[in-house]
Amino acid sequence: MRIAMVGAGGVGGLFGGLLARAGEQVAFVARGAHLEAIRRDGLKVESPLGSFTVRASASDDPAALGKFDAVVVAVKAWQVKEVAPRLEPLLGPETVVVPMENGVEAAGELAAALGAGPVAGGLCHVMAWIEAPGAVKHAGFGPRVTLGELGGGGSERLERLAAALRRAGMEAAVVDDIRTALWEKFLFIDPLSTVGAATRAKVREMLAVPETRALLLAAMREVEALGLRSGARLSGDAVERTLKRVEALPADATASMQRDVLAGRPSELQEQTGAVVRLGRAAGVPVPVHEALYAALLPQERKARAG
């Protein structure tokens, strides 16, 4: 299967590396020092699934890579609007485009640029990052990918992609209700990212302080209410189950948005915390915890983007 990975960071690099190792025809859209290292030395992957190096086509220009059966968009959520109009040269008549970003808006942004037909829904659970130019590190649990058509149900095109992901050693499932699955993940990642970024605390530290644990739960309740208003079919115990998932994380775990904030880099603040504030106001759902934490984090985000 010909698969283009748009973004070769933690998610795109790991997924593309595993797929290439399994024999799929993979190409990367990347940039900067990371792109140059991949071109020169190949992409190095360090993972519990094995440490290896793969060589694959890579370019900062999607038009230089040809047409693909699947395009997996694995850039930061705030980069989706920028990159989406450049992806059309990758698309053939049967190509499926699947976003892997945090949040609940990436598929809509891709559809606005490329049309609704090619775009499906997707999400992943994985801990991976760029260790150095040309090198990606994966830690913890194995990658889990969930796919689904935005109108509901599965499809042959998504089953083909899921099968390729499974051949590469990942868990992959096609579900009937991808929108609910996206909100279930958002219920996990947004409060963890938002509270983690504001407190600068690792998971163990957040959960150990009663006041911070209560703040995390309150943030989860806001996302739950917004998801239900948006039509997601979240279960009655969704928050309790999500908290157990957080408790099961490694004690020193942090979310990628939190790591970006701590490092002074541009982050997904607008696509996570800001999205809850924006969507909450539009839907008439009160989100005071997110409003306060967004206001607290916004000055540093602006400083990071100005730099």
N, C-alpha and C positions, 0 to 999 in steps of 0.2 A: 504494500500500500504506500502511495506517495503522500507524505505528511509534512507540511510546513509548520515549523514552530516559530511563531512570531514572538520574539523574546527568548533569550538563552540564559536567563538568570536561574534562580533556584528551581522554579517549577519547569520552565521551558527547557533549561539545560538538562535537568534530571530526566524529564519525560523523553526528550529527544534523544538523549544518550542511551537510555534503556531501549527505546524503539530501534535505534540504529544498531545496537548490539544484537538485537533479536532478528535483524535482517530486513527491517522496513527501510524504504528509501526516504531518508529524512534530510531536510534542509532547514537552516536557521536564518532568521532575520535578526541580526544583532548589530551592535555598533561599538565604536571606540576601541579601547585597549582590549576589551573582551573579544571583540570580533577579530582583531589582528592576531591575538593569541590562538584562537580557534583555527584560523587559516594557516598559521605557521606550525603549530604543534598538535592540532586536534583538540577536542574537548575532553578534559579529564574529569572523571566522575569518581567520587569517593562515597560509598554507600554501604549499608548493611547487606544490600543485594549484590555487592561486589565492587571492587575498585578496578577501573578500566579506562581506556582512552579510545575514542571513536573519531574517525575523520568523516566529515560530511560537508556538503556545499554550504556556504555561509556568505551573506551579503547584507549591506545596509539598505539595499535597493530591492524591494520585492519583485520588481519587474525583471530583474536579472535571473530569477530562479525558475521560471516556468509555471506550469499549471499543476495543481495537486488535487488528490481525492479528498483530503481534509486539511483544514487550516486551524491550528490550535493557537489561540491568542493568549499569551501568557506574559504580557507586559504588566506594569503597575496599573491599577484601575484608573488613575488620573491621566495615563497616557493613551487610553483607548480612543478617545475622540480625535486625538492627533494622528494616530496611526491608521485608523479605520479607512479613511478615503484612499490610502496608499495600497490597500490590500487587493483591489479589484484585479490586478494582473495575475494574481495567484489562482483566480477562480475559473474553473471550467463549468460546463452546464450541469454537472452533478456534484460539484464541490460542496461540502458542509463546513461551516465555520462555527467553531465552538469556543466561547470565552471561558477562561479559568480564573478570572479575577475575583477578589473579595467584593462583596456588595451585591446589590440586586438590580443594577442599572446597565451593566456592560452589554448584555444582549440587545437591549433597546438601542444603545448607541451604535452598535455595529449594524443593526438593521436599518437605522436612519441613513447610514452611509452606503450600504451595500444592497439594500432591499431586504425584505423579510424572508424571501425564499431560501437563501443559503444558510441562514442563521438558525442555530439550535441553542439550547441551554446547556450549561455545564458548570461543574464545580469540582474542587478537589480538596482533599485533606492531606497535607504533607508538611514536613519541616525540612526545608532545603534552602541554600543560599549560595551566592558566589563567594568562594573562599579566596580567590585570586583571579586575575585575568586568565581566562581559559580553563578555570577549575571550579567545579561545583561540588558542594558537600551536602549530603543527605544524612539526617540523623533521626533516631526514633522509629516510629511505626512506618510500615510500608505505605506507599502512595495508594490512596483510594479516590476513584473518579466516579462521578455520577453524571449521566447524560440524559437528555430528554428533549422532545420536540416542544417548542414554546406553546403550540396549540394543544398540547396534551398528547400522551402516548409516546410510543417509540417508533422506530423506522428501520428499514434495512440499512440505510447509510450510517446510522448511529450504532447499529449492531456490528457492522464491519469495523468501525473505529474501536468499539469496546473490545472486540476480539483481538485486534492488534495490540491494544494496551495490555490485555491479559497475557498474550504471548510474550510480552516484554517483562512480565513479572509483577504487574500491578493489578490491584483489584479494580474492576470496572463493571458498572451496572447501568442499564437503561431503564428509566422509571417512567411511570405514567404521568406523574405530577411534578415536573421539574421546578415549577414556581414555588411550591411548598418546600421542596428540598433546598432551594436557594435561601428561603427565609429561615429554615432550620439552621443552615450554616451561618447566616447573618446573625442569628440569635446567639451563636457561639462566638464568632470572631469579633463582632463589633464591640460588645461590652468588654471583652478581654483586651482588645486593642485600646479602647478609649480610656478605661480605668487604668490600665497598665501604663499608657503614655502620660496620663495626668499624675500618677503617683510615683512613676519611675521604679515601680516594684515588680519583682518576679512573682510568678504564680504563688509559690509557697508563702511569700511575704504578704501578698494581697489577702489570701485566705486566712492567714493567722491573725490578722487584725480585725476584730469584730466590726468596727465601723467601716472599714474598707470592703469587707465581705458583704455588708449590707448595701454599700454603694454599688457593688457589682451586681447584686441581685436586683436592685432598683433599676439599673440600666437594662438588665435582661427583661424586666417586666415591661419597660417602655417599648422595646423592640417587639416583644410578643404582641402587645396591643396594636402596634402599627402593622405588623404582619397580618393579624386577624382582620383588621380593617381593610387591608389591601387584597384580601381574598385567599390568603394562605390557610390551608387546613391544618393548623398546628394542633397537636394533641393537648389535652387538658393538663398533662404533666410535663409539657415541653421545657419549662424553665427548670424544673427539678432534674430532668434528665440531662439538660445542658450543663447544669452545675456539676453533676457527677462527672461529665466529660472533662470539665476544667480541673476537677480534683484529681483526675487520673493522669494529667499531664506531668512531665518531669518537673521536679520542684523548682528548677531554675529556668523554666520555659518563659519565653517572651514572644509576643506577636510581632510580625514584620513591621507593622505600622509603628509600634512602640520602639523598635530598634531604629527605625528611620528618624523618629523624633529625637531620641537620645543622641543620635549621631549628628544631628543638625542638618539632615537631608530633607528634601521635599518628601512628604508622606501622603498616605491615603486619607488624611483627615477629612477632606471634602466628600470623599466617596463613602466613608463610613460614618463618623460622628456627624459631619455636616449633612449627609444624606438623611439621617434620622431626623435632624432638626427641620430640614427642608420638606421632607415628605410628611412629617408630623404636622407641620403648619398647614400644608395643602389639604390633608385629610381631616384636620380638626382633632388630632390626637395629641394630648398634652405630653411633652417630653422634657420636663424641667431639668432632669439630671443631665441629659445630653446637651441642653442649651447652656448650662453652667460649665460643663467640661469643654464644650466647643469654644466658648468664650475664653476659657483659661488657656487652651492650646493654640488658639488662632494667632497670637502675636509671634510665637516661635515659628509657626508654619510660614507666615509672611516673611519673616527674617530669612528662613531657609530658601525660599523661592527668590527673594531679592538678591541673595548671594550667588 
